[in-house]
Amino acid sequence: MRNIKAAISLKYPENADAPFITSKSSGAIAERMIEIAKENDIPVVENDILANVLSLHEIGTCIPESTWEAVASIFAVIGESERER
């Protein structure tokens, strides 16, 4: 397994202005976060640059506007894969 620098989980409730950070970690704990997500069929997307940017922000805060486009494309891919199931 490769060394995970950062793992971030996001939530985007229907009425929210933007997704927000629900958890974050680095190193071995980040690797465990990813394992738990996969065990529970939660989509995992690897994007080291985005994860590093989001890791600079606090849990519970909305993602920065500069990341909206990248995150939107990830949510679109996840949504499409869920519709195909």
NORBELNOR-V648270 format. One record per backbone hydrogen bond with DSSP energy under -0.5 kcal/mol. NH is the residue of the N-H (numbers start at 1). CO is the residue of the C=O. Records with the same first field share a line. If there is no record, write none. Layout:
# NORBELNOR-V648270
NH: CO / CO
This chain:
# NORBELNOR-V648270
4: 2
7: 25
9: 23
11: 20
16: 13
20: 11
21: 61
22: 9
23: 9
25: 7
27: 4
29: 26
30: 26
31: 27
32: 28
33: 29
34: 30
35: 31
36: 32
37: 33
38: 34
39: 35
40: 36 / 37
41: 38
42: 37
43: 41
47: 45
51: 47
52: 48
53: 49
54: 50
55: 51
56: 53
57: 54
60: 21
61: 58
63: 19
67: 64
68: 65
71: 67
72: 68
73: 69
74: 70
75: 71
76: 72
77: 73
78: 74
79: 75
80: 76
81: 77
82: 78
83: 79
84: 80
85: 81 / 82
